[in-house]
Amino acid sequence: MELVQKQELPSKFRQITNFFRNKIWKKFLVRQINGVDYELQKIHHNDFRIDYTYDGFTYRVVNFRKEFRIFTHNTPSTYKNLFRHHFFIFPNPAPLFYMDLRGIQPPDSEVAAKMIALYEQCRKCECLAIAIRSDEFVEQAHKILEMMADLKNLNIDISLSETEFFSPRLCQIDHLNVTYNKNRISETNLLSLDCQTIKFWSVTITATALNSFIKKWLESKNSKFKFLEIPIMTLDPCDANPRRILMDLDYLEFDEMQRAAFYKPYDWNFEYNCTGKYRHINCLKGVDVKRKDGKIATIVFSTSFFYFLVWHDRFPEQPENHLPFCDA
């Protein structure tokens, strides 16, 4: 859905002229909401439109997946007015489909927590993206995660100088994606995660922590866990020997009678809060561990990446023309 200013439909000649003009100059619409001026950057043309009037202003609601961006002052009052206006136009009490708070930065770090506290549609949202790029925002991030009791899918971007950010709410997430920017996660916090899928980017971690994570899965009866992926990692200099990842593990080389050569994970699409596209990970060079209940998991690793993949389907569809990446 998108909101645009009501206007007369132009002639075909003007439509063609405006098309080429909008290729060069971006079009902005000024909208006043509760006394606050908002600038809406028009990116696409209109389609499937109906008119809607609120508070003396007429909007055009377009039932098509197109995009509008609002440019305005980054102040708490502006966010409050915008949220209030949005929930008046769309009064459905159903939770928001997805919230992306990565654009809210200090000095207005309290804005997000205040807005979520005001609206139940925000608190009951199941899918969230958030950025923690300063120590000042850490406390607010904890408040936000604690308020969102129904949160299931979380995408975090962490950029902290020394502090390790971790919340107990991360343990209860189904699909967790964290960009660490070389920040670290401790062994204790890693082992506390009880997720279906975990993906870390650019994380600093110890080889012993990864070894302990594998052992914990082997000793458990966990049936929901699918994979831990770390496409880019830095082993902690204090514990950087990759051989420790397989320490005290009974592992086997690849056997084509036991499993397929390529693992087929489905990434979680946070923007649409649903299962996304699948990929293929080359596991020919990986080693396998087997749990007492017969479940098999493959470990593929080097000094710069780590994959721990559970085979819920041992023989998924295989790629015809595989393009190997760093995990090949």
N, C-alpha and C positions, 0 to 999 in steps of 0.2 A: 504494500500500500504506500502511496505517496501523496503529499499535500502540495497543491500548487494554487497560485492565484487565479481566480476566475477571469477569463478574458474572451473576447469574441474570436471565433475561429477565423484565421486568415484565408485569403484566396489561395489557389494553387500556386500562382506566381509568387506571392509573398512567402508561402511555405518553402518553395525552392530557394528563394533569396535568403530566408532566415536559416535554412539548413547550412548553406555555405558560410554565412556570417558567424553562426555558432561554432563552426569548425575553427575559426580564428579568435573570436572574442567569447569568453564565457559569459553567460547571462545570469544576472542576479535578480532575485525578487526580494523586496523588503517586506517583512511581515511583523506586525506589532502584536505581541501576546501579553496581556495583562500589563500594558504600559511599557513593555520592554521590546526594543527593536531587534529583530533577527534578520540576518541576511541568508537567503537560501540560494545556493548555487545550483542552477539547473544543468543537469548532465544529459538527460535523455528527453526525447519527445513524449508527448502525452498519448495515452491510449486507454480505451475502455473506461470512460470517465463519467462520474456523477458529481453533482454539486452538493455542497454541505455548508450550512450557515451556522456560525457560532459567535456570540458576543459581537454581533454587528459586522463580522467579517465572513466573506464567502470563500470557501475553499473548494478545490476540485480534488476528489478522491479517486485515484486511478488504481484499478484492480489489475496491476501488472507489476512484475518484479523489476522495478527500476529504482534508481538511487537519487536521493537528495542529501546534501550536506548543509548543515546550518553553521554559520560563522557568527559568533557573538562574543561578548566579553566573558572571560572565564571567572565568574563570580558566583558565590553560593546562591544569591537571589535569582540569577538567571537560570541556573539549573533547576531551582525549585519551581519557578514559573513554567519552565518548559515541561517538566514532569507533570505538573498539575494540568496543564493544557492538554497534554497527550492523553492522560487518563480520563479527561472529560470527553474528548472526541471518541476514544475507544474505552467505554466504561466496563467492558467485559472483565469480570473478577478473576478470570483464569490467569495463572502465572505467566510472566513473560517467557517467551520462547528461549531467548538468549540475551545476556547482557555483556557488553564489552566496556569495561571501565579503564582500559589502558591509556585513554587520552587524558584522564584527570591526574594532574600533577601538583606538587607543592607550588605555591603556598596554600592551595585550596584542598589539601589532602583530606579534610574532614567532610567535604561535600558528599562524597559517595556514601559514606556510612549514614549521614543524616538523611539522604534521599531514600535509602533502603529501609531505614527505620520508619519512614512515613508511609510507605506503600507496601501493602501485603503482596501485591503482584510481583514486586521485586524480591521480597523475602522468600517467596515460594518458587522462585526461578530455579530450574534444575541445571542450567548450563551457564558458566561464568568465565570470562577472560579478565585478568587483572594484572597490573604491573606494579612491582615493588622496587622502585629505583632510588629510594633514599631511606635512611634510617628513620626519618620523621614519619614515613608512611607505614612502618611496620605495625605500630599499635592499631592504626585504622584498619589495616588488612586483617588483623586478628578479629576485630569487631565485626567486620563484614562477613567473614567466614562463619563466625559463631551465630550471627543472625539468620543466615541462609540455611535453615535446618534441612531443607529438601534438596540441597545441592548434590548432584551426582557426577557432573562432568566439569573438570576444571583445567584451565589453561593459564599458566603463570609465567611471567617474565620477571626474573629476579636479577637485580644489579646492585649488590651491596658490597661494600669494601671489605669488611671483615666478619660481619654478623651472618650466621647461618639462619636463614628463615625456615621455620617449620611450625605447622599448626596441627593439632590433633585431628582437625577436620580432614586433613589430607588422607588419613588412614581409612576413611569411610567413602572415598571417592571411587566411582566405577572406572572412569577413564581420566587418567592424570597425565598432563603434558607440561613439563617444566623446562624452561630455558634458564640455565644457571649462570651463563656468562662467566664461567670458571669459578663460581662459588661452589662450596662443598656441601655434601650431605653426609652425616655421620652414619656409622654402622647401625647404631640404635634406632635412628629415625628411618633408615632404609628398611630394617626388619619389621618395623611397626606398620608398614603399608599393607593394606588388604584390598588391593584394587584388581580389576579385571585386566586392564592394560596400563602399562607405565612406560612413558617415554621421556628420557632426560637428554637435554642438549647441552654440550659444553660444561659438563659437571666435573668437579674434582672429587675423587673417591678413592678408597683404599682397595687393594686387591683382596685383602682379608674380608672386607665387607661384602664383596661380590661372592666370595666363596661361602660365606655364612648364609647369604640369601638363597643360594642353590641348596645348601644343606637343609635350611628351614622348609623349603618346598618338598624335598625328599622325605622329610619326617612328618609332613602334614597329610591331611586328606582333602586339601583345598581342590575343589572341582571347578571354580570359576576363573582362576588366574589363567591368562593367555600368554602374555609376554612382558618381558622387561627389555626395552631397547635403549641403548646409549650409542647413537651413531657417532658422536664426538665426545671423547672423555679425556681427562688428564688424571693419571694415577698419582696419588699423593706421594711426594718424594720419600716420605718416611715408610711407605709400604707400597713400593712401585714394581715389585717383581711379579710379572704376569703369571709365572708358574704357580704362585700361591692361589690363583683362582681355581685351579683343579686339585688343590691339596687335599689329600685323604678322600678323594672321590673315586668310586669304581665306575669308570667310563669306558665306552666302546667306540670304535671307529664306525664310520658310516656303513650301513648295511641296507642295500636297496630292497631287501625282503622285509625289512622292519618299518621303513618309512620312505617317503619321497625325497627327492633331492632338493626341491624348492619349497620353502615354507610360504604360506599365503595369508599374511595378516591383512586385516581391514582396519585402516586408520579411522579414528573418530573425527567426524566433521563437526567442529565446535560451532561454526556459524549457523548450521542448520540443525544442530543437536541430533544427529543421526549417524548411522554407520556410513562411512565414506567409501572411497575407492580402495580397491585391494592392490597389493604389491606382491612381488616375489623376492624372497631372500634366499640366496644361494647357500645351502647348508652342506655342500659336498665336503668341505674342509672342516666341518664342525664335528664335535664329539657328542655322544649321547649318554644320558644317565636315565636309569629306569627306577621308578618308584615301586613299592611293594604291591600296589593295586594294578600294576601293569602300565601305568601312564609313562610315556617317554617324553623327554625334553632334550633339546639340542643346545649346545653352548658353542657359540662362534665368537672369537675374540682376538684381539691383538693388544698392543700397548695404547692404542688410540680409539678403539671401539669395543663394544660388548653387546652380545645378543643372547638372551635366554628365552627360548621359544618352546612352548608346550604344544604337543601334537594332539589336539582334540580330534582332528581328522588326519590320520597318518598318510593318506594318499589323496591330497587335494588336487584340483586341476593344475597342470603344469604349463609353464610358458612355452610358446613355440619358438620365439626369438628373444632370448633374455639378454638384456643389456646390463652387464655387471657394474656395480658401484663399489664403494670401498669395502663392502662386506662380501664381495665375490671371492 
